[in-house]
Amino acid sequence: YDPASLQYMLEFFRNVAQTIPDAPTLDDSDVGANLDNPAGSARDMLRDRAGIIVLREDLDFYAIPPRADIEQSEMVEVKRAAGKALLRQDGIFSGLRRSEETGTTEQHLIEMLTAGGFNHTDGWGHRAGEPNKAVICSLALARLRTDVRSGAEGGAAVGMAQKLLLFWRKPARRCWWEGVELEGVEGVEGKLKVWIRRVWTLEMSVIGLR
């Protein structure tokens, strides 16, 4: 396991845990019952505990040879340079904003996550390439928002928090492909065509349980 990724998780969870007030808490079975109850309030359930959104991205990329006569050793360097270029694209939602269509799964995912705790401009908390592989692993954590205002907007936010809590102990995965053209890749003239496969894993963690 990547030590830097683990350190990021530990520090985030530790910082959130320090903000939880000391109060009598329910056990795991009671929390599970609350989550299964459609009438239950996410704000009430998290009164003396905290929900954390855990979002992970596993990105595989496949670089198209920039020319037909490229040597294998040179292509290896091109792949490494492509990986560095992709690492610099560290916005969480940057890869999901290419489509302007409304009602897409990607758009719904962005809306749910930004309502739940992330911001549109957030970057990955940890992002690193796997050694000797065309794979980039990214991780982002956000505390589930429960400090919502009253009124229709507040009610919608509470509903979104309740929806995200359904991923507690039940991670969900989403996979999609996209073709991109990378600019500024070291050793490549012009743009480099790359196929990308993203796999997102979304899960909720609840801390403060006794």
C-alpha positions in Angstrom: 0.0 0.0 0.0 1.3 3.5 -0.9 2.7 5.0 2.4 1.9 8.5 1.3 -1.7 7.6 0.5 -2.1 5.9 3.9 -0.6 8.9 5.7 -3.1 11.2 3.9 -6.0 9.0 5.1 -4.8 8.8 8.7 -4.2 12.5 9.0 -7.6 13.3 7.5 -9.5 10.8 9.7 -7.6 12.0 12.8 -8.4 15.7 12.1 -12.1 14.9 11.6 -12.2 12.7 14.7 -10.9 15.6 16.8 -14.0 17.7 15.8 -16.6 15.1 17.0 -18.2 16.1 20.3 -18.1 13.7 23.2 -21.6 12.3 23.6 -23.4 8.9 24.1 -23.4 7.1 20.7 -25.3 4.3 19.2 -23.7 1.0 18.4 -23.2 -0.3 14.8 -26.6 -2.1 14.7 -28.4 1.1 15.6 -26.6 3.1 13.0 -27.4 0.5 10.4 -31.1 0.7 11.4 -31.0 4.5 11.0 -29.5 4.2 7.5 -32.2 1.6 6.5 -34.9 3.9 7.7 -36.0 6.2 4.9 -37.5 8.6 7.4 -34.3 8.9 9.3 -32.3 12.2 9.1 -28.7 12.2 8.1 -28.2 15.2 10.2 -29.6 13.5 13.3 -27.7 10.3 12.6 -24.4 12.2 12.4 -25.1 14.5 15.4 -22.2 12.9 17.4 -20.3 11.2 14.6 -19.0 12.2 11.2 -19.4 10.8 7.7 -16.5 10.9 5.3 -16.8 10.5 1.6 -14.0 8.2 0.2 -13.4 8.6 -3.5 -10.7 6.6 -5.3 -9.8 6.7 -9.0 -7.8 4.0 -10.7 -6.7 5.3 -14.1 -5.2 3.1 -16.8 -3.8 4.8 -19.9 -2.7 3.5 -23.3 -0.6 5.8 -25.4 -0.8 5.6 -29.1 2.6 5.6 -30.8 3.2 9.1 -32.1 4.8 7.7 -35.3 5.0 4.3 -37.0 8.8 3.8 -36.8 9.2 4.5 -33.1 11.5 2.1 -31.1 10.3 0.1 -28.2 12.7 1.8 -25.8 11.6 5.2 -27.0 8.0 4.3 -26.6 8.6 3.4 -23.0 9.9 6.9 -22.4 6.9 8.3 -24.1 4.6 6.4 -21.8 6.5 7.7 -18.8 6.2 11.2 -20.1 2.5 10.7 -20.7 2.1 9.5 -17.1 3.8 12.7 -15.8 1.4 14.8 -18.0 -1.6 13.0 -16.6 -0.4 13.4 -13.0 -0.4 17.2 -13.5 -4.1 17.0 -14.3 -5.0 16.7 -10.7 -8.5 18.2 -10.6 -11.0 15.6 -9.3 -13.7 16.5 -11.8 -11.6 17.6 -14.7 -12.0 14.3 -16.5 -15.8 14.4 -16.1 -16.5 17.8 -17.5 -15.9 17.2 -21.2 -19.5 16.6 -21.9 -22.0 19.5 -21.8 -25.0 17.2 -22.0 -27.5 17.4 -19.2 -28.7 14.4 -17.3 -25.6 12.2 -17.9 -24.4 9.8 -15.2 -21.2 11.8 -14.9 -23.0 15.1 -14.4 -25.2 13.5 -11.7 -22.1 12.1 -10.0 -20.5 15.6 -9.9 -23.7 17.1 -8.5 -24.0 14.4 -5.8 -20.4 14.7 -4.7 -20.3 18.5 -4.7 -23.5 18.7 -2.7 -22.2 16.1 -0.3 -18.8 17.6 0.6 -16.5 18.3 -2.4 -16.1 21.5 -4.3 -16.0 21.8 -8.1 -12.3 23.0 -8.0 -11.0 20.4 -5.5 -7.9 18.4 -6.4 -7.0 14.9 -5.4 -5.7 14.6 -1.9 -3.2 12.0 -3.1 -2.2 11.2 -6.7 0.6 9.0 -7.8 1.6 6.6 -10.5 2.3 2.9 -9.9 5.9 1.9 -10.5 6.6 0.4 -13.9 2.9 0.5 -14.9 0.7 2.8 -17.0 -1.6 3.3 -13.9 -2.3 6.3 -11.8 -4.1 5.9 -8.4 -5.8 8.9 -6.8 -7.6 9.3 -3.5 -9.8 12.2 -2.2 -11.6 12.5 1.1 -14.3 14.9 2.2 -16.4 15.3 5.3 -20.1 14.8 4.6 -21.9 18.1 4.8 -24.6 18.3 7.5 -24.4 22.0 8.4 -27.1 22.9 5.9 -29.5 25.9 6.0 -33.2 25.6 6.5 -35.6 25.7 3.6 -35.9 23.9 0.3 -32.1 24.1 -0.4 -31.3 22.7 3.1 -33.8 19.9 2.7 -32.3 18.9 -0.6 -28.8 18.8 0.9 -30.0 16.6 3.7 -31.5 14.3 1.2 -28.2 14.2 -0.7 -26.4 13.3 2.5 -28.9 10.6 3.2 -28.3 9.2 -0.4 -24.5 9.2 0.1 -24.9 7.3 3.4 -26.3 4.4 1.4 -22.7 3.8 0.3 -21.7 3.1 3.9 -20.2 -0.4 3.8 -21.5 -0.7 0.3 -19.0 0.7 -2.2 -20.1 1.5 -5.7 -17.9 1.5 -8.8 -18.2 3.3 -12.1 -16.0 2.7 -15.1 -15.7 4.7 -18.4 -13.4 5.2 -21.3 -12.3 8.4 -23.0 -9.8 9.3 -25.7 -7.7 12.5 -25.1 -4.9 14.4 -26.8 -2.2 15.4 -24.4 -0.1 18.5 -25.0 3.3 19.2 -23.8 4.4 15.6 -23.5 8.2 15.5 -23.2 9.8 14.0 -26.3 6.7 14.2 -28.4 6.1 16.8 -31.1 2.5 18.1 -31.1 -0.2 16.2 -29.3 -0.1 12.6 -28.1 -3.3 10.5 -28.4 -4.1 8.5 -25.3 -6.9 6.2 -24.3 -7.9 6.4 -20.7 -10.0 4.0 -18.6 -11.1 5.5 -15.3 -12.6 3.4 -12.5 -14.1 5.3 -9.6 -14.9 3.7 -6.3 -17.2 5.6 -4.0 -17.7 4.6 -0.4 -18.8 6.2 2.9 -17.1 5.9 6.2 -18.7 6.8 9.5 -16.4 7.5 12.5 -17.4 8.1 16.1 -19.1 4.6 16.4 -18.8 2.9 19.8 
